[in-house]
């Protein structure tokens, strides 16, 4: 999944973080945004959202 930027509130960014990588791109003090997931007017930030990355582990050949 290609990375894209979204304006999200903190609760929605946390929910999305369970299934995808979420990273803050721009965070300003008291930034009032319209969340792209819940369509509520809340305080939030601009996040970069991408596919879930696999971290570490052992492959089928026994290597890392």
N, C-alpha and C positions, 0 to 999 in steps of 0.2 A: 504494500500500500504506500503510495507516495505521500510525503509529508505535506501538510497544508496548515495554514494559520487560521485560528478561530478565536473569536472573542467569547470567553466563557466565564461564568461565575465560579467561585471556588468549589461549591458542592458538586456541580456538574463536571468540573475538571477532575475531582477526586473519583467520581463514578467512572469516567472515561479512562482514567489511569489504570483501572483493573484489567482492561482489555487492550490497551494501546499505550505507547510511550507518549507522555505529555511533558512538555518543557516550556517554561515561561520565556517568552520572547521579549515582551515589553510590559513592565509593571510600573505604574505611576501611582502616587498617593491620591486617594479619593477619586479613582477613575470609575465613573458611572458608565456602564455599558448595557447593551441589550444582549443577553445570553443567547447564543445560537442554538443551544439544545432545548432549553425550557422557555425561551422567548420572554423571560422576565427582565425587568429593568432592575439591575443589581450592581453592586460593586464587583469588579472583576479585573481581568487582565487579558492580554493577547497571548495565546498558547500555540505552540507548534505541535501538531498531532501526527503521529506516524504509526506504522504497524508495530506489533509487539516483537521485541528483539529477544532472541535466545541468548542466555548468558551462561557461559561455561558448559560443563557437562562432558560426557565421554561419548565418542562416536562408536559405531558398530565394530570398528577394528581394534578397539581398546586404547586408542590414542586420545589425547585431549585437544 
